Structures are given as C-alpha cells and as structure tokens.
C-alpha cells in the first residue's frame, strides 16, 4: 500500500511494520465479530487488515487525506468498512460511533496521545475499552503508583476514570520510520463505578493540577491556594506529604472536602 508514501512529521506518523508485533497486538485485542470497533489513525492499514478479518464492520478515523484515499481503495471490498476523515480530537465519539459499547484501538501519534485520552474519557460512558500504542514513558506515568517519579497529574486523572493495563513493550525497530523512544501497547478500561466518587470532577482536576504544579512542596503549601489554614479542613491527610506521596482516593477526599466546604481557588 502506498509504496511511495512518505510519513508526515506534522501528523507524528510512525507506521507499525513488525509482523510479529502486529500479530501479538491482534491477540491482545482479541477482536470479535460483534465488536463495535473503531480504529484511530489506521495509517497504512497494518492492524486494519487483520482486524477486518474478524470484524468486517470496522470503522476508522484518519486525519491524513492521502491515507484516507488509499485505505478506501485497499479495503473497498469490505462493504461495511468506513473511514472518517478528520481529527480524532474534534470528533464526538458518543454521537458518531455509539450507542453500542465502543472498543477503540489506535497507534496514536505521541504528540496528541495525552489530550486524546482526556478527550475520549469524556465519552467513557459509551466506551468498553481503549487499546493504544503509546510512548513507554506515557504508559509508565499513567500506570505509576505513589512515591514514584512518574506519578503525577496524568496518573491521578487517568486512574480516577480508568483501570490501566500495560500489555506489550514495543521497540523502535517495530516501526517505520523508527521513533527515538520505546513504546508500549496498553489497555485502558473505563470504570463502571468510581468509588470513591468526586462530587465535582472539575474541582478534582483543579486540586490535582495545583498540587502537581509544585510537586516538591508540601500539600499544605499547595492547598493554601484554596484555604488559608488547610490543617483545619483536611484531618484525614498528612499535609506534610508531597503531591506524589498520596493516592488517587486521597485526592478525591481533598476535592470532596473543598466541594462540601464550598472552597475554590482564590
């Protein structure tokens, strides 16, 4: 497909070419005929071709107009295959691909992976799972535990909404052109029930952002941006700890206390 096609840096294109890795990924996805599959960034169709053997109703999202034309030609004999040309960050996945539970798959451009994950989380109520190729460093961050240098804002916010399962490490040589970093295929499973639940998700996001903006300072210092005397309001948390030393549940506690007390940024 596209023998003379040159990857475009502006789209962050690194095409998966290793047949062994491709097959391992298909095994991990375990696509079924009845799945409502959506592939983001199919590129040259390395995964697409194999997915269609299991799920002929596969739908894809591709931003590169040249690849859209090539994909349509290559898979024209699959009557129910479709390509949506556009930016995945601007697509309403609930409206365009629901209401059946969606399984989202993608070899994501590393420059948009984080904002795209947050965009998809907004549609989590119609998403069954998400299986993505990401930069290994990003997977380490979203899968991190407290007291780890990788633990941060991204960790807390993704783990609040999803369970995170790293599935397969992938070396640069599995792609063309080869990226300068290692990759990892990861599964994100939206939580059906979030417990404990943040009463105000925007407040949770604000608390997490403010705390990790000063990750080397104590929680007490950061929380002063919400109230002048934090010790009086958060008895269940040791405020001498730093932001990377408390759990996701602890952040929900901080958020809910602020919501209950009607305290916001000042």
C-alpha positions in Angstrom: 0.0 0.0 0.0 1.2 3.5 -0.9 4.7 2.3 -1.9 6.0 5.9 -2.4 4.2 7.3 0.6 6.4 9.4 2.9 5.4 9.7 6.6 4.4 13.3 7.6 6.1 14.7 10.7 3.2 17.1 11.3 1.0 14.1 11.9 3.6 12.3 14.1 3.4 9.2 11.8 5.4 6.1 12.8 3.9 3.1 11.0 3.9 -0.3 12.7 5.7 -2.8 10.4 6.9 -5.7 12.5 4.6 -8.7 11.6 5.3 -10.5 14.9 4.4 -7.4 17.0 1.3 -6.8 14.8 0.1 -10.4 15.5 0.7 -10.1 19.2 -1.4 -6.9 19.3 -4.2 -8.6 17.5 -4.1 -11.4 20.0 -4.3 -8.9 22.8 -7.2 -7.1 21.2 -9.0 -10.4 20.6 -11.4 -8.8 18.2 -14.9 -10.4 17.8 -17.4 -10.3 15.0 -19.9 -8.5 17.2 -17.5 -5.8 18.4 -18.2 -2.2 17.7 -14.5 -1.4 16.8 -13.2 2.0 16.0 -9.5 2.4 15.0 -7.9 5.8 15.4 -5.0 6.5 13.0 -5.0 3.3 10.9 -2.2 4.7 8.8 -1.2 2.2 6.1 -3.6 -0.4 7.5 -1.3 -2.8 9.2 -3.7 -3.5 12.0 -6.8 -2.7 9.9 -6.3 -5.5 7.5 -6.2 -8.1 10.3 -9.0 -6.6 12.3 -11.3 -6.7 9.3 -10.8 -10.5 9.1 -12.6 -10.7 12.5 -14.8 -7.6 12.4 -15.9 -6.5 8.9 -17.8 -3.5 10.3 -14.7 -1.8 11.5 -14.8 2.0 11.4 -11.7 4.1 11.3 -10.6 7.8 11.9 -7.7 9.1 9.8 -6.6 12.8 9.5 -4.2 12.3 6.5 -6.2 12.8 3.3 -3.8 10.8 1.3 -4.1 7.8 3.6 -7.8 8.1 3.6 -7.9 7.6 -0.2 -5.5 4.7 0.0 -7.5 3.0 2.8 -10.7 3.3 0.9 -9.1 1.7 -2.2 -7.4 -1.1 -0.3 -10.5 -2.1 1.6 -13.2 -1.3 -0.8 -14.3 -4.9 -1.0 -15.4 -4.7 2.7 -18.9 -3.2 2.3 -19.2 -2.1 5.9 -15.7 -0.7 6.4 -15.6 3.1 6.6 -13.1 5.9 7.1 -14.0 9.1 8.8 -11.6 11.8 7.6 -10.8 14.2 10.5 -9.0 15.0 13.7 -9.9 12.5 16.5 -9.6 15.3 19.0 -12.6 17.0 17.3 -14.9 14.0 16.9 -17.9 13.3 19.2 -17.3 9.6 19.7 -20.6 9.1 21.5 -22.6 10.6 18.7 -20.7 9.2 15.8 -19.9 5.7 17.0 -22.4 4.9 19.8 -24.7 3.8 21.3 -23.3 0.3 21.3 -20.2 0.0 23.6 -17.2 1.1 21.6 -13.8 -0.6 21.6 -11.2 2.0 20.5 -7.9 0.9 19.1 -5.0 3.1 17.9 -1.3 3.5 17.2 -1.6 7.1 18.5 0.7 9.9 17.4 2.7 10.7 20.5 2.2 14.4 20.2 -1.5 14.1 20.8 -1.8 11.0 22.9 -2.4 12.8 26.3 -5.1 15.3 25.1 -6.8 12.5 23.1 -7.0 10.2 26.1 -8.7 13.1 28.0 -11.0 13.7 25.1 -12.0 10.1 25.0 -12.6 9.9 28.8 -15.4 12.5 28.2 -17.1 9.7 26.2 -16.3 6.9 28.6 -20.0 6.0 29.2 -20.1 4.5 25.7 -16.6 3.1 25.6 -15.9 -0.5 26.6 -12.2 -0.3 26.4 -9.3 1.5 24.7 -6.2 -0.2 23.4 -3.4 2.1 22.4 0.2 2.2 21.3 1.8 4.9 23.4 5.2 6.2 24.2 6.5 3.9 27.0 7.2 6.9 29.2 3.5 7.9 29.0 2.4 4.4 30.0 4.7 4.5 32.9 3.2 7.7 34.0 -0.5 6.7 33.7 0.3 3.3 35.4 2.5 4.8 38.2 2.0 4.3 42.0 2.6 6.9 44.7 6.2 7.6 45.7 7.4 7.2 42.1 8.9 10.0 40.0 6.5 9.1 37.2 3.4 9.7 39.4 1.8 13.0 38.6 -1.3 14.8 37.3 -1.7 12.4 34.3 -1.5 9.4 36.7 -4.2 10.6 39.0 -6.7 11.8 36.4 -6.4 8.7 34.2 -6.5 6.3 37.0 -9.6 8.0 38.5 -11.5 7.2 35.4 -9.8 4.1 34.1 -8.0 0.9 35.1 -4.6 0.8 33.3 -3.1 -2.5 32.0 0.3 -2.3 30.2 0.2 -5.2 27.8 3.3 -5.2 25.5 6.6 -3.3 25.3 7.5 -2.5 21.7 11.0 -1.4 20.5 11.6 1.4 18.0 12.6 -1.1 15.3 9.0 -2.3 15.0 8.1 1.0 13.3 9.0 2.9 10.1 10.3 5.4 10.5 11.7 4.3 13.9 10.8 6.6 16.7 13.5 7.7 19.1 11.7 6.2 22.1 10.3 2.8 23.2 6.6 2.2 23.0 4.0 0.2 24.9 0.6 -1.2 24.0 -1.7 -0.5 26.8 -5.4 -1.2 27.7 -7.5 1.4 29.4 -10.7 0.1 30.9 -13.2 2.8 31.9 -14.5 2.2 35.5 -18.2 1.2 35.5 -18.4 2.6 39.1 -16.0 5.1 40.5 -15.5 4.6 44.2 -15.0 7.0 45.9 -16.6 9.4 43.5 -15.6 13.0 43.1 -18.6 15.2 43.8 -17.2 17.8 41.4 -14.8 16.5 38.7 -13.7 20.0 37.8 -12.7 20.6 41.5 -10.8 17.3 41.4 -8.9 18.4 38.3 -8.2 21.8 39.9 -6.8 20.3 43.1 -4.6 17.8 41.2 -3.3 20.5 38.8 -2.4 22.9 41.6 -0.7 20.3 43.7 1.5 19.0 41.0 2.4 22.4 39.8 4.5 22.5 43.0 5.3 18.8 43.3 8.4 19.3 45.5 6.4 21.3 48.1 4.1 20.0 50.7 0.3 19.6 50.2 -0.2 22.2 52.9 1.6 24.8 50.8 -0.4 23.9 47.7 -3.8 23.8 49.4 -3.3 27.3 50.7 -4.5 28.4 47.3 -7.9 27.1 48.3 -8.0 28.0 52.0 -5.6 29.9 54.3 -5.4 27.2 57.0 -5.5 23.8 55.4 -4.8 21.8 58.6 -8.2 22.8 59.9 -10.1 21.3 56.9 -8.3 18.0 56.0 -7.8 16.0 59.1 -7.6 12.7 57.3 -4.4 13.6 55.3 -0.9 14.3 56.4 -0.3 17.7 54.8 3.4 17.4 55.3 3.5 14.9 52.4 4.2 15.9 48.9 1.8 15.6 46.0 3.4 12.4 44.7 3.0 10.7 48.0 -0.8 10.3 48.3 -3.2 8.1 46.4 -6.0 8.8 43.9 -8.5 8.2 46.6 -6.8 10.8 48.8 -7.1 13.4 46.0 -10.8 12.6 45.8 -11.1 13.2 49.6 -9.3 16.6 49.2 -11.6 17.5 46.3 -14.8 16.5 48.1 -13.9 18.4 51.3 -13.3 21.5 49.2 -16.6 21.0 47.4 -18.5 20.4 50.7 -17.0 23.5 52.3 -17.6 25.5 49.1 -14.0 26.5 48.9 -12.5 27.3 45.5 -9.3 28.8 44.2 -8.5 32.3 45.4 
